[in-house]
Amino acid sequence: MASIKCKSCGYDNPPEARFCANCGSNLVTTIGQPAPMAAPSARPATPEVAAEYMGFWIRFGAAIIDTIVVWLISFVLSYFPLVHIFGYRFAFVPSIFWFPIAWLYYWLFTGLKGQTLGKMAVSIKVVDARGDKLGLGIAAMREVLGKTISAVVFCLGFLWIIWDGRKQGWHDKIAKTYVVRVELRR
């Protein structure tokens, strides 16, 4: 199968890719126009895939919703007076379990659906360079490792979204992901 050459950096991408795996640029050709007659060895034209990268504020709004959801989960779990682990009884303390609950929440929703509840509420999703859902491996890299690195340096990795041309935070760059608007089906 023929690959798609990125017009920005020249990288060869798989034919189904929406974004360049090397530089993240949209892979664009014209929709609806027939491909010009060319030599038999020429590659066929690929339809345009438009994607709108989502910026800091809409992602921040989704994060606020997700924080409330994780807090509610922790609050509900705090009503279980004792947790039995290996025969020992422990009182559930929400502050101790907040980070593991948050990591599990973000990892599972992003890996399996491409969206957390907050992202669903504001109609955005996380995709890879092909525009597909991430899967649990890439989601773990983005949500656990990448977001930890983004947060450790005074949250500069999250603020990076403001200045980056493709609206990627450090966690997105680490996992080679993009946050785009969800196309609503009618």
C-alpha positions as CSV (number, residue, x, y, z in Angstrom):
1,M,0.0,0.0,0.0
2,A,1.3,3.5,-0.8
3,S,2.2,5.8,2.0
4,I,1.4,9.5,2.3
5,K,4.3,11.9,2.2
6,C,3.9,14.9,4.6
7,K,4.0,18.2,2.8
8,S,5.7,19.9,5.8
9,C,8.6,17.5,6.7
10,G,8.6,14.8,4.0
11,Y,7.9,11.9,6.4
12,D,6.2,8.8,4.9
13,N,3.0,8.1,6.8
14,P,0.6,5.1,6.5
15,P,-2.2,5.7,4.0
16,E,-4.9,6.0,6.7
17,A,-3.0,8.6,8.8
18,R,-4.7,11.9,9.5
19,F,-1.7,13.6,11.0
20,C,2.0,13.2,10.3
21,A,3.6,10.9,12.8
22,N,6.8,12.9,12.7
23,C,5.7,16.6,12.9
24,G,2.0,16.3,13.6
25,S,0.9,18.4,10.6
26,N,-2.5,17.6,9.0
27,L,-2.1,15.4,5.9
28,V,-4.2,17.4,3.4
29,T,-5.2,16.9,-0.2
30,T,-8.4,18.0,-2.0
31,I,-11.8,16.3,-1.5
32,G,-14.1,15.7,-4.4
33,Q,-11.7,16.5,-7.2
34,P,-10.6,13.6,-9.3
35,A,-6.9,12.8,-9.2
36,P,-5.0,14.1,-12.2
37,M,-3.9,11.5,-14.7
38,A,-0.5,10.3,-13.8
39,A,1.9,7.6,-14.5
40,P,0.9,4.1,-13.2
41,S,3.6,4.3,-10.5
42,A,2.1,7.5,-9.0
43,R,0.2,7.4,-5.7
44,P,-3.5,8.0,-5.5
45,A,-4.8,11.2,-3.9
46,T,-5.9,10.9,-0.3
47,P,-9.0,12.7,0.9
48,E,-8.6,15.7,3.3
49,V,-9.1,15.1,6.9
50,A,-9.8,18.3,8.8
51,A,-9.0,18.3,12.5
52,E,-9.2,21.2,14.9
53,Y,-6.7,21.1,17.7
54,M,-8.2,22.0,21.0
55,G,-6.5,24.7,23.1
56,F,-5.8,25.2,26.8
57,W,-9.1,26.7,28.1
58,I,-11.5,24.0,26.7
59,R,-9.1,21.3,28.0
60,F,-8.9,23.1,31.4
61,G,-12.7,23.1,31.5
62,A,-12.8,19.4,30.9
63,A,-10.1,18.9,33.6
64,I,-12.3,20.7,36.1
65,I,-15.2,18.4,35.3
66,D,-12.9,15.4,35.6
67,T,-11.5,16.6,39.0
68,I,-15.1,16.9,40.3
69,V,-15.8,13.3,39.1
70,V,-12.7,11.9,40.7
71,W,-13.4,13.8,43.9
72,L,-16.9,12.4,44.0
73,I,-15.6,8.9,43.5
74,S,-13.1,9.4,46.4
75,F,-15.9,10.9,48.6
76,V,-18.2,7.9,47.9
77,L,-15.4,5.5,48.7
78,S,-14.6,7.3,51.9
79,Y,-18.0,6.1,53.3
80,F,-16.8,2.5,53.4
81,P,-15.5,2.5,57.0
82,L,-12.9,-0.2,56.6
83,V,-11.1,-1.9,53.8
84,H,-9.7,-5.4,54.3
85,I,-6.3,-5.9,52.7
86,F,-4.5,-9.2,53.4
87,G,-6.4,-9.7,56.6
88,Y,-5.7,-6.2,57.9
89,R,-8.4,-3.6,58.4
90,F,-7.7,0.0,57.1
91,A,-9.9,3.0,57.2
92,F,-10.3,4.5,53.7
93,V,-8.6,7.9,53.5
94,P,-9.5,9.8,50.3
95,S,-6.4,11.9,50.2
96,I,-4.1,8.8,50.1
97,F,-6.1,7.2,47.3
98,W,-6.9,10.3,45.2
99,F,-3.9,10.0,42.9
100,P,-4.3,6.2,42.1
101,I,-8.1,6.8,41.5
102,A,-7.3,9.8,39.3
103,W,-4.7,7.9,37.3
104,L,-7.0,4.9,36.8
105,Y,-9.9,7.1,35.8
106,Y,-7.8,9.1,33.2
107,W,-5.9,6.0,32.0
108,L,-9.0,3.8,31.5
109,F,-11.3,6.4,30.0
110,T,-8.6,7.8,27.6
111,G,-7.3,4.4,26.6
112,L,-10.7,2.7,26.0
113,K,-12.9,5.6,24.8
114,G,-10.5,8.4,23.9
115,Q,-12.4,10.7,26.2
116,T,-12.9,11.2,29.9
117,L,-16.3,12.3,31.2
118,G,-15.1,15.9,31.1
119,K,-13.9,15.6,27.5
120,M,-17.3,14.1,26.6
121,A,-19.0,17.1,28.2
122,V,-17.1,19.6,26.1
123,S,-17.0,17.4,22.9
124,I,-13.2,16.8,22.6
125,K,-11.2,13.6,22.4
126,V,-7.6,12.4,22.4
127,V,-6.4,10.7,19.3
128,D,-3.1,9.3,17.9
129,A,-1.5,10.5,14.6
130,R,-4.0,8.4,12.6
131,G,-7.0,9.9,14.4
132,D,-7.7,6.6,16.3
133,K,-8.2,5.9,20.0
134,L,-5.0,5.4,21.9
135,G,-5.3,2.0,23.5
136,L,-4.2,1.3,27.1
137,G,-0.4,1.3,26.4
138,I,-0.2,4.8,24.9
139,A,-2.8,6.1,27.3
140,A,-0.7,4.9,30.2
141,M,2.3,6.7,28.7
142,R,0.3,9.9,28.2
143,E,-1.9,9.9,31.4
144,V,0.5,8.6,34.0
145,L,4.1,9.2,32.8
146,G,3.5,12.2,30.6
147,K,1.1,14.1,32.9
148,T,3.4,13.5,35.9
149,I,6.3,15.1,33.9
150,S,4.0,17.9,32.7
151,A,3.0,18.7,36.3
152,V,6.4,18.3,38.1
153,V,8.0,21.3,36.4
154,F,5.5,23.9,37.8
155,C,2.8,22.6,35.4
156,L,4.8,24.1,32.5
157,G,4.0,21.0,30.5
158,F,0.3,21.8,30.6
159,L,0.8,25.5,29.9
160,W,2.8,24.5,26.9
161,I,-0.6,23.9,25.1
162,I,-1.0,27.7,25.0
163,W,2.2,28.3,22.9
164,D,2.4,25.1,20.8
165,G,1.2,25.3,17.2
166,R,-0.6,21.9,17.4
167,K,-1.9,22.7,21.0
168,Q,0.2,19.8,22.4
169,G,1.3,19.6,26.1
170,W,4.4,17.7,27.0
171,H,2.2,14.7,27.8
172,D,0.9,14.9,24.2
173,K,4.3,15.2,22.8
174,I,5.6,12.2,24.8
175,A,2.8,10.0,23.6
176,K,2.4,11.5,20.1
177,T,-1.2,12.4,20.7
178,Y,-3.5,15.3,19.8
179,V,-6.7,16.6,21.3
180,V,-9.3,17.4,18.7
181,R,-13.0,18.3,18.5
182,V,-15.5,15.5,18.3
183,E,-17.5,15.5,15.1
184,L,-21.1,15.1,16.2
185,R,-23.1,12.6,14.2
186,R,-26.5,13.6,13.0
